[in-house]
Amino acid sequence: MHVTLVGMGNIGSHASGFLARMPNVDRMTLIDRDVYSEANGTAQAMRRGDAGKPKVIVQARRLRELRPDIKIIAIHDDVENVPAGRLATDLLAAAVDTRIARQYLGQMCWGLGVPWIDSGVNAGGGLVSVSTYLPGGENACIECDWADRHYETLEAAYPCAPDLPVARTNAPASLGGLAGALLAIECGKVLTGIRDQSLAGRQLVYDTLWHKQHIVSKRRNPGCRFGHRMLPVATALVVFHGAPLAEIFAMTELKDVRVSVVGARGFAVSAYCSNCDKTYRDLWKVVRRPRCPRCKQALTITGFDMATELTRGDLPAAILRRPLSKLGLLSGDVLVLRGAGAEECVRLGAVDD
């Protein structure tokens, strides 16, 4: 089975080893944008010589030493930049530090129909939490119990802004290790189908100071801001790098089709580099982390310079002839084709490309 683990910090660095030791897990995808620092050595599963190295590379090496037969895919990037198709695995385990990352994972997993398990720690209160979400039916999503204050405190990220710093939890290794173990145990239940004993639709909060545990039920909220829409099953597009955008429009019988990319902010029509004082026009590229081709500085993209969807009639002929790879699309990206009250999905290339 294929498990995705997002976050290689205090929880994730410990959980990765537990997950890799599961005999029914033969493939893991690791996602994290950070590198290890010397300060991480007090709480995270790393060696002294790992400081300065990407966390996913360090953990991938460690897991291959534990299990030479396991296939590890290490992605050193923000999870928001990872093509949605690469998240469509048997299970996703989250060990992230921000609410906005949890929101993103919750929406992606729900749309893709991927079960996912969230974990967290509160160092000051000595608390460990684990929640399991099963997309579909009348099940609750992570946002079903969010109030207005939760949305008001979401960390905002913009295409033209630098990477936001992540607040340190300052949790000891013992707390992260416990959270990682509970996360792995819950993953084992979901993977083996023991869902009646799992935390499906519930949250476990364990108080290590008083050795008490609390189980909280999660119910579908009719007023939830998230629409709980699941995407149609995506089919694979055989031709990827050389395929022109026009082929995407031609492969569907939908009328007045509009194309968007699952998980992406949209397409950048133009962008500006303040360092070079240059504007790049007619880009029509997927917004991930755009940088100037000259100086490599982050490009500024305003809302007026973005298109959330592409419509054939609004595009120049030259853009329709442009290969998908030149539009910033990657293998594993999932495209949604909407038109005439219906929609289809297409996944580009093979996930392992």
Secondary structure by P-SEA (a helix, b strand, c coil): cbbbbccccaaaaaaaaaaaacccccbbbbbbccccccccccccccccccccccaaaaaaaaaaaacccbbbbbbcccccccccccccccbbbbbcccaaaaaaaaaaaaaacccbbbbbbbccccbbbbbbbbcccccccccccccaaaaaacccccccccbbbbbbccccaaaaaaaaaaaaaaaaaaaacccccccccbbbbbbccccbbbbbbbccccccccccccccbbbbbcccccccaaaaaaaccccbbbbbbccccccccbbbbccccccccccccccccccccccccbbbbcccccccccccccccccccccccccccccccbbbbbbccccbbbbbcccccc
